[in-house]
C-alpha cells in the first residue's frame, strides 16, 4: 500500500527527533492534480509521497519547510488552479481546486503512527482522525470515504479510512494471472488468488498477491468469494471447463466487476451453454467478456494491462469505451 512508505518515513524522522510535516489533500474538485487522500511528508532535506506534483506541489513543499521550525497549529490551505482567481492561485491552469491539510506530528504522535503502520502491514482496517493538534487511530473501524468536517468556529476534523477498500479475486494462477497480480498490487487492491494446482510454477512465483487459496474444485468458490460493491472478480483458469465451473459457482452473486478471459469463439460457446441451461440473462449481461479493453493485446503483460485498465474504468465509473 502506497501510504505505508510515507508513514514509515514520518516515524523515522520523529525517532531521530527531526521535524516533519504531513500534507494531505482533504478536498478536491474539478481537474485538480491531487485527489482526496493524496499525501506527502516533508522534512528539511527529503520528502516522500505526492499531493499532485507540478508547481502547486513545489509551493506547498516550500511552505511546509518554512513551517517546520515553528509550533504553529494545523493549517487548511485552499488552492485554485485558475489564473482568474485573485488569490490562492496554485500556478496551474487545470481549472480545479483543492484543499491541503498541513499537520506537524510531534513526538507524542509516534505511538499512533506505529499503530497505523502495523495496521497497514497486517492488511487491517481502521480510521485516522486529525483534529486540532492531535492525530488518532481507531483500529478495526471503517469509514466509507475520507471526510473533512468544519465547525462554525472554523475548527476542523479530518477522517480517513485505512486499509484496502477494493478486493480483486483472481481465479486461475497462470501466466496472465501472474502478470495481472504484479500490475494490480501497485493499485491498492487486496488480491486473492484461487487455484487448483499448488505445484504450478506461476503460482509459486506469484509473490504479488496477498492470499493464495487452493481448492479441490472451483465449485468451492461459491462459499469462498463474497459478493460486494467493492469486489472485482476475474476468471482466467486453465481451461474451458474450469472457467465454466467457476462461473456457475458464482451464479447470482453481485460484484462491481465480473470478467472472464477467453477468445470470442470460446466465450460465445460458453454463453450459449449458459443461456441454454437457464442461467439468468440479466446476470449474464453484466459479465465483461472477453474481459479487457480491446487493444489487440497478445502477451500476458499486454493482456494484464487491458484488464487492469478496464477495472480502473469501472472503478472510476467511466462510460465503457467498447460502445464508442
C-alpha atoms as a printed R data frame, in Angstrom:
    type eleno elety resid chain resno       x       y       z
1   ATOM     1    CA   UNK     A     1   0.000   0.000   0.000
2   ATOM     2    CA   UNK     A     2   1.470   3.302  -1.086
3   ATOM     3    CA   UNK     A     3   0.875   5.123   2.250
4   ATOM     4    CA   UNK     A     4   2.971   2.604   4.186
5   ATOM     5    CA   UNK     A     5   6.237   4.089   2.933
6   ATOM     6    CA   UNK     A     6   5.072   7.584   3.873
7   ATOM     7    CA   UNK     A     7   4.122   6.703   7.451
8   ATOM     8    CA   UNK     A     8   7.430   4.883   7.914
9   ATOM     9    CA   UNK     A     9   9.226   7.996   6.645
10  ATOM    10    CA   UNK     A    10   7.397  10.132   9.226
11  ATOM    11    CA   UNK     A    11   8.143   7.683  12.039
12  ATOM    12    CA   UNK     A    12  11.856   7.569  11.169
13  ATOM    13    CA   UNK     A    13  12.058  11.354  11.363
14  ATOM    14    CA   UNK     A    14  10.234  11.506  14.685
15  ATOM    15    CA   UNK     A    15  12.528   8.814  16.124
16  ATOM    16    CA   UNK     A    16  15.505  10.988  15.127
17  ATOM    17    CA   UNK     A    17  13.793  13.980  16.745
18  ATOM    18    CA   UNK     A    18  13.664  15.747  13.384
19  ATOM    19    CA   UNK     A    19  10.666  17.908  12.424
20  ATOM    20    CA   UNK     A    20   8.451  16.584   9.645
21  ATOM    21    CA   UNK     A    21   5.288  17.921   8.021
22  ATOM    22    CA   UNK     A    22   2.402  15.759   6.838
23  ATOM    23    CA   UNK     A    23   0.407  17.217   3.946
24  ATOM    24    CA   UNK     A    24  -2.831  15.621   2.825
25  ATOM    25    CA   UNK     A    25  -5.375  16.593   0.168
26  ATOM    26    CA   UNK     A    26  -8.645  16.699   2.115
27  ATOM    27    CA   UNK     A    27 -10.867  18.265  -0.553
28  ATOM    28    CA   UNK     A    28 -10.602  18.162  -4.335
29  ATOM    29    CA   UNK     A    29 -12.950  19.316  -7.081
30  ATOM    30    CA   UNK     A    30 -12.716  19.673 -10.841
31  ATOM    31    CA   UNK     A    31  -9.493  18.997 -12.711
32  ATOM    32    CA   UNK     A    32  -7.235  19.011  -9.710
33  ATOM    33    CA   UNK     A    33  -3.913  17.127  -9.937
34  ATOM    34    CA   UNK     A    34  -4.094  15.787  -6.394
35  ATOM    35    CA   UNK     A    35  -7.184  13.819  -5.430
36  ATOM    36    CA   UNK     A    36  -8.581  13.483  -1.924
37  ATOM    37    CA   UNK     A    37  -6.342  11.263   0.195
38  ATOM    38    CA   UNK     A    38  -3.112  12.063  -1.679
39  ATOM    39    CA   UNK     A    39  -0.331  12.612   0.862
40  ATOM    40    CA   UNK     A    40   3.265  13.626   1.196
41  ATOM    41    CA   UNK     A    41   5.658  14.112   4.082
42  ATOM    42    CA   UNK     A    42   8.276  16.855   4.042
43  ATOM    43    CA   UNK     A    43  11.461  17.029   6.116
44  ATOM    44    CA   UNK     A    44  14.216  19.620   5.905
45  ATOM    45    CA   UNK     A    45  16.278  17.590   3.442
46  ATOM    46    CA   UNK     A    46  13.924  14.996   1.984
47  ATOM    47    CA   UNK     A    47  10.314  14.267   1.124
48  ATOM    48    CA   UNK     A    48   8.097  11.273   0.460
49  ATOM    49    CA   UNK     A    49   4.829  10.893  -1.455
50  ATOM    50    CA   UNK     A    50   2.946  13.421  -3.565
51  ATOM    51    CA   UNK     A    51  -0.073  15.709  -3.389
52  ATOM    52    CA   UNK     A    52  -0.278  16.114  -7.167
53  ATOM    53    CA   UNK     A    53   3.056  17.360  -8.451
54  ATOM    54    CA   UNK     A    54   3.882  20.422 -10.527
55  ATOM    55    CA   UNK     A    55   4.369  23.984  -9.379
56  ATOM    56    CA   UNK     A    56   1.486  23.636  -6.919
57  ATOM    57    CA   UNK     A    57   3.286  20.891  -5.009
58  ATOM    58    CA   UNK     A    58   6.565  22.837  -5.159
59  ATOM    59    CA   UNK     A    59   4.895  25.807  -3.459
60  ATOM    60    CA   UNK     A    60   3.458  23.588  -0.737
61  ATOM    61    CA   UNK     A    61   6.831  21.951  -0.087
62  ATOM    62    CA   UNK     A    62   8.418  25.381   0.383
63  ATOM    63    CA   UNK     A    63   5.578  26.417   2.693
64  ATOM    64    CA   UNK     A    64   5.928  23.189   4.699
65  ATOM    65    CA   UNK     A    65   9.652  23.703   5.179
66  ATOM    66    CA   UNK     A    66   9.062  27.277   6.316
67  ATOM    67    CA   UNK     A    67   6.701  25.944   8.991
68  ATOM    68    CA   UNK     A    68   8.884  23.055  10.136
69  ATOM    69    CA   UNK     A    69  10.701  25.068  12.803
70  ATOM    70    CA   UNK     A    70   7.562  26.643  14.234
71  ATOM    71    CA   UNK     A    71   4.938  25.234  16.561
72  ATOM    72    CA   UNK     A    72   2.025  26.546  14.527
73  ATOM    73    CA   UNK     A    73  -1.237  24.635  14.659
74  ATOM    74    CA   UNK     A    74  -2.511  22.622  11.679
75  ATOM    75    CA   UNK     A    75  -3.408  24.633   8.600
76  ATOM    76    CA   UNK     A    76  -6.023  24.151   5.899
77  ATOM    77    CA   UNK     A    77  -4.849  25.781   2.688
78  ATOM    78    CA   UNK     A    78  -7.037  26.053  -0.391
79  ATOM    79    CA   UNK     A    79  -5.520  26.409  -3.858
80  ATOM    80    CA   UNK     A    80  -7.271  27.388  -7.085
81  ATOM    81    CA   UNK     A    81  -5.940  26.113 -10.397
82  ATOM    82    CA   UNK     A    82  -7.198  29.143 -12.344
83  ATOM    83    CA   UNK     A    83  -5.368  32.313 -13.345
84  ATOM    84    CA   UNK     A    84  -8.530  34.381 -12.882
85  ATOM    85    CA   UNK     A    85  -8.518  33.895  -9.103
86  ATOM    86    CA   UNK     A    86  -7.406  36.996  -7.198
87  ATOM    87    CA   UNK     A    87  -5.644  34.971  -4.510
88  ATOM    88    CA   UNK     A    88  -4.504  31.460  -3.583
89  ATOM    89    CA   UNK     A    89  -3.534  30.654  -7.156
90  ATOM    90    CA   UNK     A    90  -1.570  27.430  -7.483
91  ATOM    91    CA   UNK     A    91   0.183  28.466 -10.692
92  ATOM    92    CA   UNK     A    92  -1.638  25.753 -12.644
93  ATOM    93    CA   UNK     A    93  -4.460  26.252 -15.158
94  ATOM    94    CA   UNK     A    94  -6.322  22.935 -14.998
95  ATOM    95    CA   UNK     A    95  -9.412  24.772 -13.572
96  ATOM    96    CA   UNK     A    96  -9.964  22.712 -10.422
97  ATOM    97    CA   UNK     A    97  -9.271  23.421  -6.763
98  ATOM    98    CA   UNK     A    98  -8.062  21.522  -3.741
99  ATOM    99    CA   UNK     A    99  -7.630  21.981  -0.013
100 ATOM   100    CA   UNK     A   100  -4.483  20.672   1.642
101 ATOM   101    CA   UNK     A   101  -4.129  19.946   5.348
102 ATOM   102    CA   UNK     A   102  -0.709  20.702   6.782
103 ATOM   103    CA   UNK     A   103  -0.141  18.839  10.062
104 ATOM   104    CA   UNK     A   104   3.089  18.657  12.026
105 ATOM   105    CA   UNK     A   105   3.125  15.487  14.136
106 ATOM   106    CA   UNK     A   106   5.033  15.702  17.395
107 ATOM   107    CA   UNK     A   107   6.934  13.131  19.437
108 ATOM   108    CA   UNK     A   108   3.664  12.251  21.156
109 ATOM   109    CA   UNK     A   109   2.348  11.026  17.783
110 ATOM   110    CA   UNK     A   110   4.871   8.190  17.482
111 ATOM   111    CA   UNK     A   111   2.702   5.546  19.110
112 ATOM   112    CA   UNK     A   112  -0.258   6.402  16.901
113 ATOM   113    CA   UNK     A   113   1.856   6.310  13.747
114 ATOM   114    CA   UNK     A   114   3.258   2.928  14.796
115 ATOM   115    CA   UNK     A   115  -0.331   1.692  15.075
116 ATOM   116    CA   UNK     A   116  -1.095   2.958  11.571
117 ATOM   117    CA   UNK     A   117   1.991   1.223  10.176
118 ATOM   118    CA   UNK     A   118   1.135  -2.035  11.947
119 ATOM   119    CA   UNK     A   119  -2.426  -1.918  10.603
120 ATOM   120    CA   UNK     A   120  -1.211  -1.369   7.037
121 ATOM   121    CA   UNK     A   121   1.356  -4.163   7.293
122 ATOM   122    CA   UNK     A   122  -1.292  -6.593   8.563
123 ATOM   123    CA   UNK     A   123  -3.839  -5.506   5.902
124 ATOM   124    CA   UNK     A   124  -6.253  -4.484   8.646
125 ATOM   125    CA   UNK     A   125  -8.833  -1.714   8.508
126 ATOM   126    CA   UNK     A   126  -9.053   1.381  10.656
127 ATOM   127    CA   UNK     A   127  -9.600   5.104  10.663
128 ATOM   128    CA   UNK     A   128  -7.224   8.037  11.043
129 ATOM   129    CA   UNK     A   129  -8.598  11.158  12.690
130 ATOM   130    CA   UNK     A   130  -6.781  14.505  12.760
131 ATOM   131    CA   UNK     A   131  -8.351  17.121  14.989
132 ATOM   132    CA   UNK     A   132  -6.660  20.167  16.420
133 ATOM   133    CA   UNK     A   133  -3.057  19.271  17.206
134 ATOM   134    CA   UNK     A   134  -3.772  15.571  17.603
135 ATOM   135    CA   UNK     A   135  -3.746  12.530  15.367
136 ATOM   136    CA   UNK     A   136  -5.585   9.394  16.460
137 ATOM   137    CA   UNK     A   137  -6.106   5.934  15.028
138 ATOM   138    CA   UNK     A   138  -9.174   3.753  15.558
139 ATOM   139    CA   UNK     A   139  -8.269   0.151  14.735
140 ATOM   140    CA   UNK     A   140 -10.789  -2.100  13.021
141 ATOM   141    CA   UNK     A   141 -13.164   0.767  12.315
142 ATOM   142    CA   UNK     A   142 -14.107   1.606   8.739
143 ATOM   143    CA   UNK     A   143 -15.471   4.701   7.074
144 ATOM   144    CA   UNK     A   144 -16.750   4.641   3.524
145 ATOM   145    CA   UNK     A   145 -14.962   7.810   2.499
146 ATOM   146    CA   UNK     A   146 -12.429  10.409   3.532
147 ATOM   147    CA   UNK     A   147 -14.255  13.312   5.116
148 ATOM   148    CA   UNK     A   148 -13.437  16.853   6.265
149 ATOM   149    CA   UNK     A   149 -15.750  18.333   8.893
150 ATOM   150    CA   UNK     A   150 -15.772  22.036   9.788
151 ATOM   151    CA   UNK     A   151 -17.484  23.727  12.713
152 ATOM   152    CA   UNK     A   152 -18.916  27.232  12.978
153 ATOM   153    CA   UNK     A   153 -15.778  28.339  14.816
154 ATOM   154    CA   UNK     A   154 -13.718  27.165  11.812
155 ATOM   155    CA   UNK     A   155 -12.245  24.271  13.765
156 ATOM   156    CA   UNK     A   156 -11.981  21.110  11.704
157 ATOM   157    CA   UNK     A   157 -11.694  17.380  11.926
158 ATOM   158    CA   UNK     A   158 -10.467  15.103   9.158
159 ATOM   159    CA   UNK     A   159 -11.169  11.387   8.999
160 ATOM   160    CA   UNK     A   160  -9.675   8.906   6.561
161 ATOM   161    CA   UNK     A   161 -10.138   5.189   6.038
162 ATOM   162    CA   UNK     A   162  -7.105   2.946   6.383
163 ATOM   163    CA   UNK     A   163  -6.891  -0.418   4.675
164 ATOM   164    CA   UNK     A   164  -7.991  -1.882   1.378
165 ATOM   165    CA   UNK     A   165 -11.383  -0.798   0.154
166 ATOM   166    CA   UNK     A   166 -11.219  -2.814  -3.072
167 ATOM   167    CA   UNK     A   167 -10.656  -6.550  -3.358
168 ATOM   168    CA   UNK     A   168  -9.594  -8.390  -6.504
169 ATOM   169    CA   UNK     A   169 -10.337 -12.112  -6.770
170 ATOM   170    CA   UNK     A   170  -8.311 -13.865  -9.478
171 ATOM   171    CA   UNK     A   171  -9.454 -17.379 -10.356
172 ATOM   172    CA   UNK     A   172  -6.630 -19.253 -12.012
173 ATOM   173    CA   UNK     A   173  -2.910 -18.859 -11.475
174 ATOM   174    CA   UNK     A   174  -1.347 -18.987 -14.933
175 ATOM   175    CA   UNK     A   175   0.919 -16.536 -16.756
176 ATOM   176    CA   UNK     A   176  -1.820 -13.917 -17.262
177 ATOM   177    CA   UNK     A   177  -2.747 -14.101 -13.585
178 ATOM   178    CA   UNK     A   178   0.894 -13.596 -12.623
179 ATOM   179    CA   UNK     A   179   1.191 -10.530 -14.878
180 ATOM   180    CA   UNK     A   180  -2.130  -9.106 -13.623
181 ATOM   181    CA   UNK     A   181  -1.171  -9.645  -9.981
182 ATOM   182    CA   UNK     A   182   2.115  -7.818 -10.485
183 ATOM   183    CA   UNK     A   183   0.319  -4.866 -12.067
184 ATOM   184    CA   UNK     A   184  -2.619  -4.644  -9.664
185 ATOM   185    CA   UNK     A   185  -0.573  -4.865  -6.456
186 ATOM   186    CA   UNK     A   186   0.571  -1.288  -7.069
187 ATOM   187    CA   UNK     A   187  -3.041  -0.033  -7.368
188 ATOM   188    CA   UNK     A   188  -4.207  -0.531  -3.774
189 ATOM   189    CA   UNK     A   189  -6.243  -3.691  -4.344
190 ATOM   190    CA   UNK     A   190  -6.208  -6.558  -1.873
191 ATOM   191    CA   UNK     A   191  -5.567  -9.534  -4.148
192 ATOM   192    CA   UNK     A   192  -6.874 -13.069  -3.588
193 ATOM   193    CA   UNK     A   193  -5.660 -15.850  -5.903
194 ATOM   194    CA   UNK     A   194  -7.550 -19.142  -6.287
195 ATOM   195    CA   UNK     A   195  -6.047 -22.198  -7.958
196 ATOM   196    CA   UNK     A   196  -6.445 -25.976  -8.012
197 ATOM   197    CA   UNK     A   197  -2.771 -26.741  -8.735
198 ATOM   198    CA   UNK     A   198  -0.412 -25.997  -5.836
199 ATOM   199    CA   UNK     A   199   2.655 -27.085  -7.807
200 ATOM   200    CA   UNK     A   200   2.060 -24.660 -10.711
201 ATOM   201    CA   UNK     A   201   5.252 -22.654 -11.277
202 ATOM   202    CA   UNK     A   202   3.440 -19.360 -11.944
203 ATOM   203    CA   UNK     A   203   1.602 -19.740  -8.641
204 ATOM   204    CA   UNK     A   204   4.835 -20.441  -6.788
205 ATOM   205    CA   UNK     A   205   6.437 -17.381  -8.426
206 ATOM   206    CA   UNK     A   206   3.474 -15.127  -7.636
207 ATOM   207    CA   UNK     A   207   4.595 -13.067  -4.648
208 ATOM   208    CA   UNK     A   208   2.361 -10.132  -5.563
209 ATOM   209    CA   UNK     A   209  -0.926 -11.431  -4.150
210 ATOM   210    CA   UNK     A   210  -1.947 -11.132  -0.511
211 ATOM   211    CA   UNK     A   211  -3.583 -14.558  -0.322
212 ATOM   212    CA   UNK     A   212  -3.232 -17.844  -2.210
213 ATOM   213    CA   UNK     A   213  -6.181 -20.179  -1.711
214 ATOM   214    CA   UNK     A   214  -6.002 -23.704  -3.095
215 ATOM   215    CA   UNK     A   215  -9.236 -25.532  -3.846
216 ATOM   216    CA   UNK     A   216 -10.022 -29.096  -4.799
217 ATOM   217    CA   UNK     A   217 -12.524 -27.877  -7.360
218 ATOM   218    CA   UNK     A   218 -13.660 -24.423  -8.491
219 ATOM   219    CA   UNK     A   219 -17.213 -25.227  -7.412
220 ATOM   220    CA   UNK     A   220 -15.946 -24.454  -3.886
221 ATOM   221    CA   UNK     A   221 -15.796 -20.762  -4.845
222 ATOM   222    CA   UNK     A   222 -19.496 -20.486  -4.044
223 ATOM   223    CA   UNK     A   223 -18.634 -20.345  -0.348
224 ATOM   224    CA   UNK     A   224 -15.284 -18.575  -0.669
225 ATOM   225    CA   UNK     A   225 -15.919 -15.426  -2.714
226 ATOM   226    CA   UNK     A   226 -18.457 -12.972  -1.275
227 ATOM   227    CA   UNK     A   227 -20.461 -10.601  -3.396
228 ATOM   228    CA   UNK     A   228 -19.983  -6.884  -2.821
229 ATOM   229    CA   UNK     A   229 -19.814  -3.424  -4.347
230 ATOM   230    CA   UNK     A   230 -16.042  -3.268  -3.864
231 ATOM   231    CA   UNK     A   231 -15.310  -6.791  -5.086
232 ATOM   232    CA   UNK     A   232 -13.795  -7.403  -8.530
233 ATOM   233    CA   UNK     A   233 -13.578 -10.914  -9.968
234 ATOM   234    CA   UNK     A   234 -11.550 -12.192 -12.920
235 ATOM   235    CA   UNK     A   235 -11.969 -15.774 -14.128
236 ATOM   236    CA   UNK     A   236  -8.853 -16.896 -16.025
237 ATOM   237    CA   UNK     A   237  -8.387 -20.574 -15.249
238 ATOM   238    CA   UNK     A   238  -6.516 -23.040 -17.457
239 ATOM   239    CA   UNK     A   239  -9.465 -24.329 -19.481
240 ATOM   240    CA   UNK     A   240 -12.973 -24.110 -20.799
241 ATOM   241    CA   UNK     A   241 -14.454 -26.496 -18.239
242 ATOM   242    CA   UNK     A   242 -12.768 -24.921 -15.228
243 ATOM   243    CA   UNK     A   243 -13.983 -21.483 -16.317
244 ATOM   244    CA   UNK     A   244 -17.470 -22.937 -16.575
245 ATOM   245    CA   UNK     A   245 -17.273 -24.460 -13.092
246 ATOM   246    CA   UNK     A   246 -16.019 -21.193 -11.596
247 ATOM   247    CA   UNK     A   247 -18.755 -19.120 -13.229
248 ATOM   248    CA   UNK     A   248 -21.511 -21.493 -12.144
249 ATOM   249    CA   UNK     A   249 -20.159 -21.300  -8.575
250 ATOM   250    CA   UNK     A   250 -20.515 -17.506  -8.716
251 ATOM   251    CA   UNK     A   251 -24.014 -17.613 -10.227
252 ATOM   252    CA   UNK     A   252 -26.323 -14.899  -8.917
253 ATOM   253    CA   UNK     A   253 -23.681 -13.040  -6.921
254 ATOM   254    CA   UNK     A   254 -23.395  -9.302  -7.499
255 ATOM   255    CA   UNK     A   255 -19.944  -7.822  -7.950
256 ATOM   256    CA   UNK     A   256 -18.653  -4.443  -9.036
257 ATOM   257    CA   UNK     A   257 -16.856  -6.269 -11.824
258 ATOM   258    CA   UNK     A   258 -17.019  -9.846 -13.111
259 ATOM   259    CA   UNK     A   259 -14.943 -10.721 -16.156
260 ATOM   260    CA   UNK     A   260 -13.893 -13.869 -17.988
261 ATOM   261    CA   UNK     A   261 -10.721 -14.219 -20.039
262 ATOM   262    CA   UNK     A   262 -11.088 -16.051 -23.315
263 ATOM   263    CA   UNK     A   263 -11.356 -15.812 -27.071
264 ATOM   264    CA   UNK     A   264 -14.502 -14.527 -28.723
265 ATOM   265    CA   UNK     A   265 -15.364 -18.015 -30.010
266 ATOM   266    CA   UNK     A   266 -14.827 -19.633 -26.611
267 ATOM   267    CA   UNK     A   267 -16.968 -17.068 -24.850
268 ATOM   268    CA   UNK     A   268 -19.688 -17.357 -27.495
269 ATOM   269    CA   UNK     A   269 -19.906 -21.094 -26.834
270 ATOM   270    CA   UNK     A   270 -19.935 -20.648 -23.059
271 ATOM   271    CA   UNK     A   271 -22.681 -18.060 -23.180
272 ATOM   272    CA   UNK     A   272 -24.770 -20.259 -25.481
273 ATOM   273    CA   UNK     A   273 -24.459 -23.126 -22.996
274 ATOM   274    CA   UNK     A   274 -25.303 -20.906 -20.036
275 ATOM   275    CA   UNK     A   275 -28.399 -19.484 -21.699
276 ATOM   276    CA   UNK     A   276 -29.489 -22.966 -22.802
277 ATOM   277    CA   UNK     A   277 -29.152 -24.149 -19.210
278 ATOM   278    CA   UNK     A   278 -31.352 -21.301 -17.999
279 ATOM   279    CA   UNK     A   279 -28.766 -19.073 -16.318
280 ATOM   280    CA   UNK     A   280 -30.439 -15.660 -15.757
281 ATOM   281    CA   UNK     A   281 -29.944 -13.351 -18.724
282 ATOM   282    CA   UNK     A   282 -29.812 -10.222 -16.540
283 ATOM   283    CA   UNK     A   283 -26.860 -11.724 -14.642
284 ATOM   284    CA   UNK     A   284 -25.056 -12.883 -17.792
285 ATOM   285    CA   UNK     A   285 -25.447  -9.443 -19.359
286 ATOM   286    CA   UNK     A   286 -23.314  -7.909 -16.602
287 ATOM   287    CA   UNK     A   287 -20.286 -10.093 -17.354
288 ATOM   288    CA   UNK     A   288 -17.297  -8.442 -19.056
289 ATOM   289    CA   UNK     A   289 -16.351 -10.851 -21.785
290 ATOM   290    CA   UNK     A   290 -13.937 -11.125 -23.371
291 ATOM   291    CA   UNK     A   291 -12.512  -9.238 -20.445
292 ATOM   292    CA   UNK     A   292 -10.161  -6.285 -21.002
293 ATOM   293    CA   UNK     A   293 -10.180  -3.216 -23.208
294 ATOM   294    CA   UNK     A   294  -9.806  -4.148 -26.850
295 ATOM   295    CA   UNK     A   295  -6.235  -3.043 -27.608
296 ATOM   296    CA   UNK     A   296  -5.175  -6.136 -29.570
297 ATOM   297    CA   UNK     A   297  -3.163  -7.378 -26.617
298 ATOM   298    CA   UNK     A   298  -1.217 -10.596 -27.171
299 ATOM   299    CA   UNK     A   299   1.347 -11.184 -24.411
300 ATOM   300    CA   UNK     A   300   0.381 -11.875 -20.766
301 ATOM   301    CA   UNK     A   301   1.693  -8.418 -19.870
302 ATOM   302    CA   UNK     A   302  -0.415  -6.704 -22.549
303 ATOM   303    CA   UNK     A   303  -3.476  -8.716 -21.533
304 ATOM   304    CA   UNK     A   304  -2.909  -7.690 -17.905
305 ATOM   305    CA   UNK     A   305  -2.747  -4.025 -18.905
306 ATOM   306    CA   UNK     A   306  -6.016  -4.303 -20.859
307 ATOM   307    CA   UNK     A   307  -7.778  -5.942 -17.885
308 ATOM   308    CA   UNK     A   308  -6.346  -3.508 -15.338
309 ATOM   309    CA   UNK     A   309  -7.447  -0.561 -17.497
310 ATOM   310    CA   UNK     A   310 -10.988  -1.923 -17.710
311 ATOM   311    CA   UNK     A   311 -11.135  -2.488 -13.950
312 ATOM   312    CA   UNK     A   312  -9.987   1.098 -13.351
313 ATOM   313    CA   UNK     A   313 -12.552   2.308 -15.887
314 ATOM   314    CA   UNK     A   314 -15.340   0.569 -13.970
315 ATOM   315    CA   UNK     A   315 -13.991   1.552 -10.530
316 ATOM   316    CA   UNK     A   316 -13.925   5.198 -11.560
317 ATOM   317    CA   UNK     A   317 -17.314   4.883 -13.295
318 ATOM   318    CA   UNK     A   318 -16.105   5.893 -16.758
319 ATOM   319    CA   UNK     A   319 -18.551   5.023 -19.581
320 ATOM   320    CA   UNK     A   320 -17.470   1.922 -21.464
321 ATOM   321    CA   UNK     A   321 -15.162   2.539 -24.396
322 ATOM   322    CA   UNK     A   322 -16.488  -0.561 -26.093
323 ATOM   323    CA   UNK     A   323 -19.575   1.364 -27.217
324 ATOM   324    CA   UNK     A   324 -17.591   4.226 -28.741
